[in-house]
Amino acid sequence: MSKIRVLVGTKKGAFVLTADGKRKDWKVSGPHFAGWEIYHVKGSAADPNRIYASQSSGWFGQIIQRSDDGGKTWNTPGSSPEELQGPGGAPKAESNKFVYEGQAGTHKWYDGSQHPWEFKRVWHIEPSLTDPDTAYAGVEDAAIFKTTDGGKTWKELPGLRQAKGNLWQPGAGGMAVHTILLDPKNAKRIYVAISAGGAFRTDDGGKTWKPINRGLKSPYELPDPDAEVGHCVHRIALHPSRPDVLFMQKHWDVLRTNNAGDQWTEVSGNLPTDFGFPIDVHAHEPETIFVVPIKSDSEHYPPEGKLRVYRSKTGGNDWEALTRGLPQKDCYVNVLRDAMAVDQLDSCGVYFGTTGGQVYCSANGGNSWNAIVHDLPAVLSVEVQTLK
């Protein structure tokens, strides 16, 4: 029988949740890297035992962790334990491994002035689909880096910041490359999303990038209806069978494109609110998508205190609330952009984590939900591995 491994990043460590294909009895391992913010944990499609994690601290900096045995043990590629110890035994992180190419330049600040690029942390790690030693890192301040030696060294793909990076501006959570999507049918095509820069695409393996934001409307932040960059995109998702079709959860609005981002169309339809963070696609139904509506950009909790995932089986516009097993009163958690994932089992599993520390699983495509765990630290990210 297949096994499921759920990789959870939280504000105070990483957790590995495992179950068999029935997805009923779960074992919890963790916290790994206790006390550290784990922005993202993701396994390699080429070797499921290879897992990368982003370990971050406002005090101590950024460390990349790597496991070669499915999360049982971890190492810091490129650094010895001694190198990661500062005076008096305090941790010392190796953020100098992420160095912007050439002159870093400036981007827009909150007040509209120009501000120098400064590396802060890794938000997202996207392992290559074919090589466990190759992975991409999306960082704050927004840029994309690549490793080809299993995380020992990272090199920026500077063409992304040349796509009008001087006009990008931090959102409320900072200015970061938070989503990286690799096209499974075209190895040279990569999509990224940036808050608040927009969505971008490369068709030459990362050398050059172009904004793909036509059709996005952000009247409060960007009075210019034709602004090429500056949109606060919260998340984009695709189904591997149709990598030209993308779905987007923006600061406000849910959208789709059928032409690799050249033109977007709003599909918010009958959602109670079209503000939210995550969006994902059913493993076997490319037109079935999931979102978690949140009340507003100032009130980050579900409308009416009812935690509801919404599913569209028509690629948007027509949405149904999925509530069975989810709290329907007095629930005021948020679900962050990297905190939803799906598995590959025949009956597609859908997973999401909340800022209240719950991780929910639906083993039937969203029809009903169960909490795998109730009391973790605030969940930052959820990824799923389907193991044969």
Disulfide bonds with the S-S distance in Angstrom:
none
